[in-house]
Amino acid sequence: MRITIVGCGVIGSRLAKAADEMVEVKRIYLIDLNRNLSEKLAGELKKAVTVDTVEDELYHCDLVIEAASQNAAKDILAKSVGRGVDVMVMSVGALVDDDFRNQIFERAKNSGSRIFIPSGALTGTDALRSASMDELTTVELRSTKNPRALANIEYFEKKGIDTSKIAEKTVLYSGPAREAVQIFPRNINVAATVSLLGIGFDRTTVTIILDPEVESNNHDLIISGAFGRAECQTFNVPSPDNPRTSYLASLSAISALKRIIRNEWIGI
Ligand SMILES: NC(=O)c1ccc[n+]([C@@H]2O[C@H](COP(=O)([O-])OP(=O)(O)OC[C@H]3O[C@@H](n4cnc5c(N)ncnc54)[C@H](O)[C@@H]3O)[C@@H](O)[C@H]2O)c1
């Protein structure tokens, strides 16, 4: 299998290193807006080369993996499904626009391209997927983060909120997932994943809580419906080089790649 990884930051570089050790992966194409990053990473790996654009290698590639940004995800989804190439998306908020998403899914169906969305930094997606086969009444995501994970967010700056100065546990946002994934495009991708799996972007509710006492990125997923009720808690270790990104998100991308390559679907 030949894969292209777009984005050589925290997730992309961990995934590339893991893929480099997978016997089934024969070639890894790396792309980053910051070419120094992709070249440095390629230099550390056995099977990787850098390329400038997805188009350069799409004809030779079996799977394109986005680990960059919502804009990159939109671009890559459109290009990959247009050519019938499989695609894995980490910046799931890119799928919030209903027209864009429906168009992409429809084109993927016609071209035979598969779209993979890993569970990311969250537990409980397995239960949500099963529960969604009957009526769901509530899907709620409560995320509690350290101020470091909520730094440099335009929404807070516009509201005059300096997250580094908040000394006690505070609810900073509460609203529908559709709004949350647009306001916090780099912080709450799991809200998009949950929305796609469950009751959609408008009925899924998101609460973002800042807590200076916590060191982990915590997600509580609360689901209720015909199946009963589930409360799934995740206490994520943040990545040292990017506190917004939980280590589990990188692991979930690696695990998804393994499942795709080996065609093993345990616990689906
Ligand atoms: N699904 C999840 O649970 C989950 C969890 C964490 C992060 N994410 C998302 O995954 C993405 C990657 O996260 P990360 O922590 O690795 O980020 P990161 O900031 O460490 O790395 C992103 C890299 O992508 C590059 N990049 C950005 N736009 C690009 C483009 N258009 N083309 C090529 N390269 C581009 C940047 O230069 C950077 O090196 C982010 O959008 C993040 O929000 C998803």
The ligand as a Gaussian input file, in Angstrom:
#p B3LYP/6-31G(d) Opt

LIG

0 1
 N      -10.242000      13.845000      15.219000
 C       -9.648000      14.127000      16.384000
 O       -9.999000      13.609000      17.455000
 C       -8.521000      15.113000      16.408000
 C       -7.749000      15.252000      17.574000
 C       -6.694000      16.128000      17.551000
 C       -6.453000      16.916000      16.432000
 N       -7.242000      16.807000      15.339000
 C       -7.034000      17.636000      14.147000
 O       -6.056000      17.006000      13.317000
 C       -5.309000      18.007000      12.625000
 C       -3.824000      17.773000      12.887000
 O       -3.553000      17.897000      14.261000
 P       -2.045000      18.054000      14.783000
 O       -2.108000      18.102000      16.254000
 O       -1.181000      17.060000      14.116000
 O       -1.711000      19.532000      14.262000
 P       -0.271000      20.213000      14.156000
 O       -0.539000      21.684000      14.239000
 O        0.703000      19.607000      15.073000
 O        0.173000      19.850000      12.663000
 C       -0.543000      20.259000      11.533000
 C        0.448000      20.358000      10.391000
 O       -0.285000      20.512000       9.173000
 C        0.358000      21.473000       8.358000
 N       -0.648000      22.027000       7.459000
 C       -1.671000      22.849000       7.763000
 N       -2.410000      23.106000       6.657000
 C       -1.846000      22.401000       5.658000
 C       -2.152000      22.236000       4.274000
 N       -3.190000      22.857000       3.721000
 N       -1.355000      21.448000       3.520000
 C       -0.289000      20.828000       4.069000
 N        0.058000      20.940000       5.374000
 C       -0.718000      21.722000       6.151000
 C        0.949000      22.472000       9.333000
 O        2.047000      23.163000       8.741000
 C        1.383000      21.568000      10.489000
 O        2.713000      21.135000      10.363000
 C       -5.802000      19.369000      13.161000
 O       -6.744000      19.940000      12.278000
 C       -6.467000      19.013000      14.466000
 O       -7.490000      19.931000      14.813000
 C       -8.250000      15.894000      15.302000

